Amino acid sequence: MSKRTSTAAVTTAPKKQKILDDETQERCDCIIGAIKGCDSLPTNVRKMLIGMMHAFRPYPDDLSDNPIAHGISSLFDDALNCCEEDLRKQVNKKETKTQALLEERAVKQGEFAVAELEREEMQKPLLELKNKLAECTSHLDSLGASVKASQEAMQTIVSAHEELRKKRERLVYISTMIGSLVADGETVCFSEGHTDFTEDHISELVCISQGVGNPESMLSALPATLRKPPSSYTNLDKAVLKQLTEDLTTHIQSLDESSASSTKLVKEHEQKVASCKEDHEKALPHQEMAAAHFTEAEQKALKADKAFKTARNSLHATMLEIEMYSSQCEDTEKRLAQFSEGPRAALRKLLSRTCDEVSRAGG
């Protein structure tokens, strides 16, 4: 009974695992890291090698007496060769890419210089054309304002001329009727439905009489005379009306002179309006042409500016790529330079340990 218990205890006792010292573990991790980063090795091969590194400890006695252990060590050596070759390929690839980008940069620098020059060339006439357009537009606006001003002045003159004509017609009619009244005492009719002088007529006639320099007695008697019915006229009233008729004749003659001057002024302003319109019409095509030239130049300048910005951005992107690949290439070159002192040295030291070193390490 006790014998079976002892056997069971021996069977279930855990197997004591070997513990690697820190230095050995560090070397193994260094090799494992190199294998993990080797893209040229298939994934399943990398997993297998990493598993073998965890389980395999190449002691010198194993290598001298065990051909399998020696073969496994050679396998790791081949794997590191593959890792080193992979790093060289990466360096070559990145150097090739960097060189291609440098050549591309040279081309884009030329394109950028051309685009910059073209943009400057397109900008040169733009300001001149813009100023010319502003000058033509200002001149056209000035002519337009002259046309408007001349038309407004013309309208004022025509209105004044029309007022003179209407006033003359009215005064001629009043003068004729007063003359008839003085001659035979008939009732004066200024318009249909009215047989007496209105207050407006009286005021206007008093102003005319005052304007020709009649004495105060005449100016005082005139309103009373005009308000009387013709049947009650006295000799004094008739004398007042006779004087008024003479005054009206004088005033109408003055109106005729003013009307003649007004007619002449109307014709002059008609010519001025026509001249202003003609100048405006002549200036309009020049302004339109200046606007068309400026628009065309502006479109070309915008196109050149867009091409310039595109070339500048493309050149900038290429320079950023060059910096990126140059940095990556330098980093990979450093890793390659350090490979001999890293994974390669780690494997070499693992394989060259003496039995005494293994014993001291607890292996």
Helices and strands as residue ranges (DSSP letters): H 2-12, H 22-36, H 43-55, H 60-65, H 67-184, H 199-211, H 216-227, G 230-232, H 235-339, I 340-344, H 345-351, H 355-361
